[in-house]
């Protein structure tokens, strides 16, 4: 039997030679110096040789284990050639790699999205890249189970973007059905997940999420002829998308126009929050500063400057502009508007959006919420959002 010392001391010669172990296993020493494991065996009355790797990549103990595995296969199923079996395993592994969920999904995307608008195509593939490929992308599509798909989709639900979870599951089903049609899967496992996600919640806070509707709203806000206080509150609402109560109770002591930051305590969760201010938001605050900057509240009550603006002021203004605050848009709806469009149109990571909304979304590090988390990304997002709204209003975007 071979020893590690004997193997290490073996030197190359002019011609290849063998160092025998036992039960057909030997080490072939090549003239180049490489050391290759080989197993001689008989199948169908013929002598055959099986390659078992090279030394030291395959140590002596592993080579013996591989030999024993091949011999057991030959003893238990004499009709199967270990050499041919190894070739089949390599073919299967290659096919599994070629037929991974990501490979099939991208093939489906190229085929079925050919005639779709670029914006829609990009939205679909980004959903895959963000929500599915990291978890099931490298798995053979024929081996993926319904619970594995559900685990990926549940991650989306936990981000409070239930509608995206439903859409992702629906599109995954299209990929599985395509795999069935092309002979790479037996069935669509997402069929087993019908009803697994809660239904999309009715949006009780009316909001616009279509760009053309938002553009019209922004132009209507610019044309509003109410008091300066309500004008500025209306114009600021979509830019900062905070809760209406937080906007109307905004205090000058919490706002730093030089650094472009608004820091305050979220009344709902009792957590400190930071709102990066875009240049557009800063300009609006500078507009109202001469009126209320000497007092406590940014948006003062018309009858009593020591109190904040009425909680009904923004919605009342929207009604005056002709909007139905039950079915179209409400002060609180600017949050839903921002969340949806930032994710679906501007491709912003949901984690960043949820942090800016001051939602307690647990992450993989266990932290529920930190006011400075993603602050660099959030600052860039808020400016990008303000610029996007300007483009919508001016007809540059649609």
C-alpha beads as a LAMMPS data file, in Angstrom:
LAMMPS data file: protein, C-alpha beads

398 atoms
397 bonds

1 atom types
1 bond types

-500.0 500.0 xlo xhi
-500.0 500.0 ylo yhi
-500.0 500.0 zlo zhi

Masses

1 110.0

Atoms # bond

1 1 1 0.000 0.000 0.000
2 1 1 1.097 3.548 -0.728
3 1 1 2.075 6.052 1.931
4 1 1 2.050 9.853 1.754
5 1 1 5.837 9.845 2.194
6 1 1 6.322 7.480 -0.731
7 1 1 4.068 9.622 -2.911
8 1 1 5.858 12.845 -2.002
9 1 1 9.267 11.281 -2.640
10 1 1 8.298 9.878 -6.028
11 1 1 10.295 11.599 -8.797
12 1 1 9.558 11.808 -12.499
13 1 1 11.407 9.602 -14.974
14 1 1 11.908 9.590 -18.694
15 1 1 8.769 7.525 -19.103
16 1 1 5.519 7.367 -17.059
17 1 1 5.403 4.722 -14.326
18 1 1 2.986 3.440 -11.705
19 1 1 3.012 3.318 -7.897
20 1 1 0.472 0.667 -6.891
21 1 1 -1.800 0.975 -3.872
22 1 1 -4.368 -1.857 -3.681
23 1 1 -7.668 -3.022 -5.171
24 1 1 -6.753 -1.616 -8.566
25 1 1 -5.816 1.891 -7.349
26 1 1 -2.469 3.321 -8.402
27 1 1 -0.660 6.609 -8.925
28 1 1 0.591 7.309 -12.427
29 1 1 3.774 9.445 -12.338
30 1 1 4.065 11.344 -15.594
31 1 1 7.365 12.375 -17.193
32 1 1 6.268 15.972 -16.570
33 1 1 6.130 15.287 -12.828
34 1 1 2.328 15.306 -12.448
35 1 1 0.826 12.543 -10.307
36 1 1 -2.495 11.108 -11.440
37 1 1 -4.827 8.724 -9.617
38 1 1 -6.099 5.816 -11.714
39 1 1 -8.298 2.834 -10.968
40 1 1 -8.154 -0.316 -13.089
41 1 1 -11.312 -2.437 -13.101
42 1 1 -13.079 -4.973 -15.275
43 1 1 -16.485 -4.392 -16.838
44 1 1 -18.189 -6.702 -19.298
45 1 1 -15.013 -8.875 -19.316
46 1 1 -12.941 -5.908 -20.455
47 1 1 -10.177 -4.072 -18.586
48 1 1 -10.974 -0.383 -18.095
49 1 1 -9.379 2.571 -16.323
50 1 1 -11.112 5.312 -14.344
51 1 1 -9.452 8.689 -13.665
52 1 1 -9.822 9.777 -10.034
53 1 1 -8.081 13.149 -10.067
54 1 1 -4.542 14.336 -9.439
55 1 1 -2.324 14.459 -6.368
56 1 1 -2.132 16.515 -4.156
57 1 1 -5.530 18.009 -5.145
58 1 1 -6.985 14.594 -4.336
59 1 1 -5.170 13.262 -1.234
60 1 1 -4.470 9.566 -0.727
61 1 1 -7.444 9.073 1.624
62 1 1 -9.859 10.702 -0.835
63 1 1 -8.506 8.636 -3.724
64 1 1 -9.187 5.467 -1.728
65 1 1 -12.723 6.665 -0.916
66 1 1 -13.359 7.325 -4.608
67 1 1 -12.032 3.880 -5.435
68 1 1 -14.298 2.238 -2.870
69 1 1 -17.320 4.162 -4.194
70 1 1 -16.645 2.943 -7.728
71 1 1 -16.145 -0.648 -6.560
72 1 1 -19.389 -0.572 -4.549
73 1 1 -21.272 0.711 -7.588
74 1 1 -19.819 -2.084 -9.671
75 1 1 -20.672 -4.722 -7.033
76 1 1 -24.240 -3.516 -6.379
77 1 1 -25.160 -2.749 -9.987
78 1 1 -22.879 -4.805 -12.250
79 1 1 -24.742 -3.498 -15.283
80 1 1 -23.448 0.047 -14.666
81 1 1 -19.946 0.980 -15.800
82 1 1 -18.352 3.309 -13.195
83 1 1 -16.505 5.154 -15.965
84 1 1 -19.672 5.780 -17.973
85 1 1 -21.502 6.688 -14.774
86 1 1 -18.894 9.378 -14.070
87 1 1 -19.352 10.790 -17.568
88 1 1 -23.119 10.899 -17.081
89 1 1 -22.718 12.712 -13.761
90 1 1 -20.576 15.367 -15.449
91 1 1 -23.151 15.777 -18.206
92 1 1 -25.968 16.106 -15.657
93 1 1 -23.984 18.679 -13.667
94 1 1 -23.320 20.690 -16.822
95 1 1 -26.969 20.531 -17.856
96 1 1 -28.059 21.614 -14.401
97 1 1 -25.746 24.600 -14.666
98 1 1 -27.068 25.463 -18.137
99 1 1 -30.635 25.067 -16.885
100 1 1 -30.363 27.110 -13.709
101 1 1 -33.307 29.326 -12.850
102 1 1 -31.322 32.429 -13.780
103 1 1 -30.301 31.048 -17.192
104 1 1 -33.882 30.016 -18.019
105 1 1 -35.332 33.272 -16.654
106 1 1 -33.010 35.406 -18.768
107 1 1 -33.798 33.283 -21.827
108 1 1 -37.531 33.705 -21.172
109 1 1 -37.021 37.443 -20.639
110 1 1 -35.181 37.844 -23.942
111 1 1 -37.895 35.931 -25.793
112 1 1 -41.086 37.193 -24.152
113 1 1 -40.011 40.799 -23.529
114 1 1 -38.761 41.449 -27.073
115 1 1 -41.683 43.677 -28.020
116 1 1 -42.215 45.308 -24.627
117 1 1 -41.265 48.851 -23.700
118 1 1 -37.733 49.211 -22.359
119 1 1 -39.038 50.597 -19.068
120 1 1 -41.162 47.490 -18.528
121 1 1 -38.386 45.122 -19.603
122 1 1 -35.942 46.740 -17.205
123 1 1 -38.462 46.624 -14.376
124 1 1 -39.041 42.876 -14.857
125 1 1 -35.374 41.885 -15.025
126 1 1 -34.546 44.090 -12.041
127 1 1 -37.213 42.294 -10.030
128 1 1 -35.491 39.008 -10.823
129 1 1 -32.023 40.350 -10.052
130 1 1 -33.107 41.893 -6.784
131 1 1 -35.581 39.388 -5.406
132 1 1 -35.067 35.942 -6.994
133 1 1 -31.606 35.392 -8.488
134 1 1 -29.746 35.848 -5.167
135 1 1 -31.793 33.045 -3.594
136 1 1 -32.691 30.548 -6.350
137 1 1 -30.822 31.822 -9.403
138 1 1 -28.069 29.188 -9.381
139 1 1 -30.358 26.237 -8.685
140 1 1 -31.401 23.845 -11.508
141 1 1 -34.938 24.935 -12.346
142 1 1 -36.154 21.333 -12.364
143 1 1 -35.055 20.900 -8.729
144 1 1 -36.510 24.104 -7.258
145 1 1 -39.350 23.482 -4.822
146 1 1 -42.390 25.591 -4.015
147 1 1 -41.119 26.352 -0.462
148 1 1 -37.844 27.687 -1.914
149 1 1 -39.732 30.074 -4.185
150 1 1 -41.998 31.069 -1.301
151 1 1 -39.017 31.822 0.919
152 1 1 -37.699 34.287 -1.681
153 1 1 -41.100 35.906 -2.196
154 1 1 -41.713 36.234 1.560
155 1 1 -38.569 38.359 1.769
156 1 1 -40.278 40.858 -0.528
157 1 1 -43.462 40.825 1.552
158 1 1 -41.429 41.677 4.659
159 1 1 -40.267 44.849 2.911
160 1 1 -43.893 46.057 2.896
161 1 1 -44.099 45.906 -0.909
162 1 1 -46.795 43.270 -1.164
163 1 1 -47.793 44.203 -4.689
164 1 1 -44.203 43.620 -5.855
165 1 1 -44.247 40.229 -4.104
166 1 1 -47.370 39.235 -6.048
167 1 1 -45.914 40.431 -9.343
168 1 1 -42.615 38.626 -8.729
169 1 1 -44.398 35.359 -7.946
170 1 1 -46.571 35.730 -11.036
171 1 1 -43.573 36.319 -13.303
172 1 1 -41.662 33.423 -11.723
173 1 1 -44.611 31.215 -12.695
174 1 1 -44.227 32.337 -16.303
175 1 1 -40.571 31.271 -16.216
176 1 1 -41.440 27.857 -14.794
177 1 1 -44.104 27.324 -17.458
178 1 1 -41.566 28.301 -20.105
179 1 1 -39.172 25.717 -18.630
180 1 1 -41.921 23.080 -18.890
181 1 1 -42.577 24.042 -22.509
182 1 1 -38.876 23.777 -23.375
183 1 1 -38.403 20.442 -21.603
184 1 1 -36.336 21.681 -18.657
185 1 1 -38.897 21.261 -15.887
186 1 1 -41.782 18.902 -15.258
187 1 1 -44.245 21.391 -13.782
188 1 1 -44.799 24.933 -12.550
189 1 1 -44.222 24.705 -8.803
190 1 1 -45.664 28.185 -8.231
191 1 1 -49.098 26.677 -8.867
192 1 1 -48.812 25.251 -5.346
193 1 1 -48.444 28.765 -3.940
194 1 1 -51.850 30.066 -4.955
195 1 1 -53.225 31.984 -1.993
196 1 1 -49.936 31.778 -0.069
197 1 1 -49.496 35.546 -0.126
198 1 1 -52.081 37.776 1.544
199 1 1 -54.164 39.735 -0.956
200 1 1 -52.911 43.184 -1.812
201 1 1 -54.313 45.602 0.703
202 1 1 -56.787 48.239 -0.361
203 1 1 -55.024 51.559 -0.230
204 1 1 -57.169 53.439 2.227
205 1 1 -54.923 56.475 1.807
206 1 1 -55.715 57.526 -1.754
207 1 1 -52.617 58.128 -3.860
208 1 1 -51.519 58.666 -7.430
209 1 1 -48.893 56.212 -8.685
210 1 1 -49.092 56.852 -12.419
211 1 1 -46.606 59.494 -13.627
212 1 1 -49.162 61.341 -15.804
213 1 1 -51.497 61.748 -12.802
214 1 1 -48.631 62.924 -10.616
215 1 1 -47.559 65.448 -13.262
216 1 1 -51.064 66.937 -13.380
217 1 1 -51.190 67.098 -9.588
218 1 1 -47.854 68.899 -9.363
219 1 1 -48.954 71.463 -11.939
220 1 1 -52.216 71.964 -10.035
221 1 1 -50.264 72.502 -6.796
222 1 1 -48.104 75.136 -8.500
223 1 1 -51.273 76.908 -9.582
224 1 1 -52.901 76.835 -6.129
225 1 1 -53.822 80.340 -4.946
226 1 1 -54.354 79.793 -1.212
227 1 1 -52.268 81.240 1.619
228 1 1 -48.476 81.097 1.412
229 1 1 -48.457 78.656 4.343
230 1 1 -50.685 76.127 2.594
231 1 1 -48.979 76.722 -0.750
232 1 1 -45.592 75.840 0.739
233 1 1 -46.976 72.867 2.698
234 1 1 -48.546 71.486 -0.486
235 1 1 -45.373 71.942 -2.522
236 1 1 -43.208 70.374 0.197
237 1 1 -45.478 67.360 0.804
238 1 1 -44.479 65.269 -2.238
239 1 1 -40.787 66.182 -1.848
240 1 1 -40.362 64.918 1.726
241 1 1 -43.289 62.411 1.881
242 1 1 -43.441 62.442 5.690
243 1 1 -46.642 61.800 7.621
244 1 1 -49.070 64.763 7.418
245 1 1 -48.917 65.278 11.187
246 1 1 -45.113 65.488 11.016
247 1 1 -45.238 68.011 8.195
248 1 1 -47.750 70.348 9.791
249 1 1 -45.868 70.218 13.136
250 1 1 -42.425 70.795 11.590
251 1 1 -40.332 73.097 13.794
252 1 1 -37.608 75.478 12.710
253 1 1 -35.277 74.265 15.471
254 1 1 -35.216 70.827 13.835
255 1 1 -34.303 72.138 10.376
256 1 1 -30.811 73.053 9.212
257 1 1 -30.969 74.738 5.833
258 1 1 -27.156 74.941 5.609
259 1 1 -26.642 71.168 5.855
260 1 1 -29.957 70.343 4.213
261 1 1 -31.259 68.195 7.088
262 1 1 -34.518 67.940 8.996
263 1 1 -34.281 65.922 12.212
264 1 1 -37.269 65.177 14.417
265 1 1 -38.919 62.544 16.618
266 1 1 -41.417 60.350 14.791
267 1 1 -44.595 60.555 16.839
268 1 1 -45.885 57.151 15.719
269 1 1 -42.793 55.085 16.573
270 1 1 -41.009 57.418 19.009
271 1 1 -37.790 57.138 17.002
272 1 1 -35.429 59.850 15.788
273 1 1 -35.699 60.462 12.071
274 1 1 -33.612 62.336 9.511
275 1 1 -34.965 63.760 6.269
276 1 1 -32.300 64.868 3.755
277 1 1 -33.603 68.014 2.056
278 1 1 -33.292 68.431 -1.694
279 1 1 -32.399 71.824 -3.119
280 1 1 -36.047 72.202 -4.139
281 1 1 -37.221 71.519 -0.566
282 1 1 -34.696 74.005 0.831
283 1 1 -35.929 76.690 -1.562
284 1 1 -39.533 76.161 -0.420
285 1 1 -38.491 76.469 3.235
286 1 1 -36.542 79.634 2.450
287 1 1 -39.675 81.006 0.804
288 1 1 -41.759 80.650 3.977
289 1 1 -38.959 81.473 6.434
290 1 1 -39.603 85.254 6.403
291 1 1 -43.227 84.558 7.375
292 1 1 -42.759 81.996 10.167
293 1 1 -39.009 81.784 10.834
294 1 1 -39.298 83.881 14.008
295 1 1 -41.755 81.401 15.526
296 1 1 -41.730 77.737 16.526
297 1 1 -43.632 76.110 13.687
298 1 1 -42.753 76.244 10.009
299 1 1 -46.440 76.081 9.045
300 1 1 -48.351 78.266 11.463
301 1 1 -52.062 78.193 12.194
302 1 1 -53.837 81.051 10.448
303 1 1 -55.717 82.071 13.615
304 1 1 -53.015 81.407 16.174
305 1 1 -49.341 81.566 15.021
306 1 1 -48.232 79.750 18.174
307 1 1 -50.036 76.630 16.996
308 1 1 -49.248 74.496 13.946
309 1 1 -51.293 74.520 10.770
310 1 1 -54.661 72.736 10.919
311 1 1 -54.510 69.009 10.225
312 1 1 -57.235 69.464 7.616
313 1 1 -55.439 72.228 5.704
314 1 1 -53.669 70.109 3.059
315 1 1 -56.666 67.911 2.306
316 1 1 -58.921 70.955 2.178
317 1 1 -56.571 72.521 -0.355
318 1 1 -56.603 69.347 -2.469
319 1 1 -60.404 69.432 -2.445
320 1 1 -60.371 73.083 -3.525
321 1 1 -58.178 72.027 -6.436
322 1 1 -60.874 69.547 -7.468
323 1 1 -59.389 66.297 -6.126
324 1 1 -61.375 63.582 -4.390
325 1 1 -59.432 62.930 -1.164
326 1 1 -61.185 59.599 -0.630
327 1 1 -60.442 58.029 -3.998
328 1 1 -57.701 60.073 -5.702
329 1 1 -55.143 61.735 -3.460
330 1 1 -54.822 62.642 0.191
331 1 1 -52.094 64.239 2.270
332 1 1 -50.959 60.840 3.482
333 1 1 -51.030 59.519 -0.082
334 1 1 -47.788 61.303 -0.969
335 1 1 -46.004 58.548 0.984
336 1 1 -47.546 55.738 -1.050
337 1 1 -46.918 57.722 -4.211
338 1 1 -43.218 58.095 -3.405
339 1 1 -42.762 54.501 -2.255
340 1 1 -44.295 53.052 -5.426
341 1 1 -42.644 55.303 -7.979
342 1 1 -39.217 55.314 -6.318
343 1 1 -39.153 51.526 -6.463
344 1 1 -40.896 50.823 -9.760
345 1 1 -39.764 53.822 -11.833
346 1 1 -36.448 54.884 -10.326
347 1 1 -35.334 51.375 -9.281
348 1 1 -34.435 52.427 -5.730
349 1 1 -33.684 49.607 -3.272
350 1 1 -36.774 49.032 -1.056
351 1 1 -34.590 48.987 2.075
352 1 1 -33.503 52.558 1.364
353 1 1 -37.074 53.684 0.708
354 1 1 -38.424 52.038 3.860
355 1 1 -35.735 53.685 5.989
356 1 1 -36.630 57.068 4.546
357 1 1 -40.272 56.372 5.365
358 1 1 -39.129 55.676 8.964
359 1 1 -40.587 52.183 8.855
360 1 1 -39.248 49.525 11.212
361 1 1 -38.001 46.965 8.687
362 1 1 -35.731 44.296 10.232
363 1 1 -32.589 43.612 8.217
364 1 1 -30.204 40.652 8.145
365 1 1 -28.121 42.279 10.871
366 1 1 -31.093 42.438 13.209
367 1 1 -31.403 46.229 13.261
368 1 1 -34.967 47.466 12.975
369 1 1 -34.289 51.129 12.138
370 1 1 -31.444 53.595 12.373
371 1 1 -31.970 57.224 11.348
372 1 1 -28.509 57.433 9.748
373 1 1 -28.643 54.067 7.955
374 1 1 -28.209 54.433 4.179
375 1 1 -27.958 58.195 4.699
376 1 1 -25.649 58.718 1.702
377 1 1 -28.000 56.725 -0.532
378 1 1 -31.075 58.413 0.969
379 1 1 -29.618 61.876 0.373
380 1 1 -28.968 61.009 -3.269
381 1 1 -32.431 59.446 -3.550
382 1 1 -34.209 62.539 -2.202
383 1 1 -32.463 64.796 -4.723
384 1 1 -33.131 62.316 -7.536
385 1 1 -36.792 62.210 -6.484
386 1 1 -37.125 65.996 -6.459
387 1 1 -35.486 66.249 -9.889
388 1 1 -37.768 63.497 -11.211
389 1 1 -40.865 65.359 -9.970
390 1 1 -39.622 68.553 -11.663
391 1 1 -39.162 66.637 -14.909
392 1 1 -42.665 65.182 -14.606
393 1 1 -44.186 68.587 -13.964
394 1 1 -42.309 70.091 -16.906
395 1 1 -43.273 67.279 -19.262
396 1 1 -39.717 65.881 -19.562
397 1 1 -40.755 62.531 -18.005
398 1 1 -43.900 60.517 -18.629

Bonds

1 1 1 2
2 1 2 3
3 1 3 4
4 1 4 5
5 1 5 6
6 1 6 7
7 1 7 8
8 1 8 9
9 1 9 10
10 1 10 11
11 1 11 12
12 1 12 13
13 1 13 14
14 1 14 15
15 1 15 16
16 1 16 17
17 1 17 18
18 1 18 19
19 1 19 20
20 1 20 21
21 1 21 22
22 1 22 23
23 1 23 24
24 1 24 25
25 1 25 26
26 1 26 27
27 1 27 28
28 1 28 29
29 1 29 30
30 1 30 31
31 1 31 32
32 1 32 33
33 1 33 34
34 1 34 35
35 1 35 36
36 1 36 37
37 1 37 38
38 1 38 39
39 1 39 40
40 1 40 41
41 1 41 42
42 1 42 43
43 1 43 44
44 1 44 45
45 1 45 46
46 1 46 47
47 1 47 48
48 1 48 49
49 1 49 50
50 1 50 51
51 1 51 52
52 1 52 53
53 1 53 54
54 1 54 55
55 1 55 56
56 1 56 57
57 1 57 58
58 1 58 59
59 1 59 60
60 1 60 61
61 1 61 62
62 1 62 63
63 1 63 64
64 1 64 65
65 1 65 66
66 1 66 67
67 1 67 68
68 1 68 69
69 1 69 70
70 1 70 71
71 1 71 72
72 1 72 73
73 1 73 74
74 1 74 75
75 1 75 76
76 1 76 77
77 1 77 78
78 1 78 79
79 1 79 80
80 1 80 81
81 1 81 82
82 1 82 83
83 1 83 84
84 1 84 85
85 1 85 86
86 1 86 87
87 1 87 88
88 1 88 89
89 1 89 90
90 1 90 91
91 1 91 92
92 1 92 93
93 1 93 94
94 1 94 95
95 1 95 96
96 1 96 97
97 1 97 98
98 1 98 99
99 1 99 100
100 1 100 101
101 1 101 102
102 1 102 103
103 1 103 104
104 1 104 105
105 1 105 106
106 1 106 107
107 1 107 108
108 1 108 109
109 1 109 110
110 1 110 111
111 1 111 112
112 1 112 113
113 1 113 114
114 1 114 115
115 1 115 116
116 1 116 117
117 1 117 118
118 1 118 119
119 1 119 120
120 1 120 121
121 1 121 122
122 1 122 123
123 1 123 124
124 1 124 125
125 1 125 126
126 1 126 127
127 1 127 128
128 1 128 129
129 1 129 130
130 1 130 131
131 1 131 132
132 1 132 133
133 1 133 134
134 1 134 135
135 1 135 136
136 1 136 137
137 1 137 138
138 1 138 139
139 1 139 140
140 1 140 141
141 1 141 142
142 1 142 143
143 1 143 144
144 1 144 145
145 1 145 146
146 1 146 147
147 1 147 148
148 1 148 149
149 1 149 150
150 1 150 151
151 1 151 152
152 1 152 153
153 1 153 154
154 1 154 155
155 1 155 156
156 1 156 157
157 1 157 158
158 1 158 159
159 1 159 160
160 1 160 161
161 1 161 162
162 1 162 163
163 1 163 164
164 1 164 165
165 1 165 166
166 1 166 167
167 1 167 168
168 1 168 169
169 1 169 170
170 1 170 171
171 1 171 172
172 1 172 173
173 1 173 174
174 1 174 175
175 1 175 176
176 1 176 177
177 1 177 178
178 1 178 179
179 1 179 180
180 1 180 181
181 1 181 182
182 1 182 183
183 1 183 184
184 1 184 185
185 1 185 186
186 1 186 187
187 1 187 188
188 1 188 189
189 1 189 190
190 1 190 191
191 1 191 192
192 1 192 193
193 1 193 194
194 1 194 195
195 1 195 196
196 1 196 197
197 1 197 198
198 1 198 199
199 1 199 200
200 1 200 201
201 1 201 202
202 1 202 203
203 1 203 204
204 1 204 205
205 1 205 206
206 1 206 207
207 1 207 208
208 1 208 209
209 1 209 210
210 1 210 211
211 1 211 212
212 1 212 213
213 1 213 214
214 1 214 215
215 1 215 216
216 1 216 217
217 1 217 218
218 1 218 219
219 1 219 220
220 1 220 221
221 1 221 222
222 1 222 223
223 1 223 224
224 1 224 225
225 1 225 226
226 1 226 227
227 1 227 228
228 1 228 229
229 1 229 230
230 1 230 231
231 1 231 232
232 1 232 233
233 1 233 234
234 1 234 235
235 1 235 236
236 1 236 237
237 1 237 238
238 1 238 239
239 1 239 240
240 1 240 241
241 1 241 242
242 1 242 243
243 1 243 244
244 1 244 245
245 1 245 246
246 1 246 247
247 1 247 248
248 1 248 249
249 1 249 250
250 1 250 251
251 1 251 252
252 1 252 253
253 1 253 254
254 1 254 255
255 1 255 256
256 1 256 257
257 1 257 258
258 1 258 259
259 1 259 260
260 1 260 261
261 1 261 262
262 1 262 263
263 1 263 264
264 1 264 265
265 1 265 266
266 1 266 267
267 1 267 268
268 1 268 269
269 1 269 270
270 1 270 271
271 1 271 272
272 1 272 273
273 1 273 274
274 1 274 275
275 1 275 276
276 1 276 277
277 1 277 278
278 1 278 279
279 1 279 280
280 1 280 281
281 1 281 282
282 1 282 283
283 1 283 284
284 1 284 285
285 1 285 286
286 1 286 287
287 1 287 288
288 1 288 289
289 1 289 290
290 1 290 291
291 1 291 292
292 1 292 293
293 1 293 294
294 1 294 295
295 1 295 296
296 1 296 297
297 1 297 298
298 1 298 299
299 1 299 300
300 1 300 301
301 1 301 302
302 1 302 303
303 1 303 304
304 1 304 305
305 1 305 306
306 1 306 307
307 1 307 308
308 1 308 309
309 1 309 310
310 1 310 311
311 1 311 312
312 1 312 313
313 1 313 314
314 1 314 315
315 1 315 316
316 1 316 317
317 1 317 318
318 1 318 319
319 1 319 320
320 1 320 321
321 1 321 322
322 1 322 323
323 1 323 324
324 1 324 325
325 1 325 326
326 1 326 327
327 1 327 328
328 1 328 329
329 1 329 330
330 1 330 331
331 1 331 332
332 1 332 333
333 1 333 334
334 1 334 335
335 1 335 336
336 1 336 337
337 1 337 338
338 1 338 339
339 1 339 340
340 1 340 341
341 1 341 342
342 1 342 343
343 1 343 344
344 1 344 345
345 1 345 346
346 1 346 347
347 1 347 348
348 1 348 349
349 1 349 350
350 1 350 351
351 1 351 352
352 1 352 353
353 1 353 354
354 1 354 355
355 1 355 356
356 1 356 357
357 1 357 358
358 1 358 359
359 1 359 360
360 1 360 361
361 1 361 362
362 1 362 363
363 1 363 364
364 1 364 365
365 1 365 366
366 1 366 367
367 1 367 368
368 1 368 369
369 1 369 370
370 1 370 371
371 1 371 372
372 1 372 373
373 1 373 374
374 1 374 375
375 1 375 376
376 1 376 377
377 1 377 378
378 1 378 379
379 1 379 380
380 1 380 381
381 1 381 382
382 1 382 383
383 1 383 384
384 1 384 385
385 1 385 386
386 1 386 387
387 1 387 388
388 1 388 389
389 1 389 390
390 1 390 391
391 1 391 392
392 1 392 393
393 1 393 394
394 1 394 395
395 1 395 396
396 1 396 397
397 1 397 398
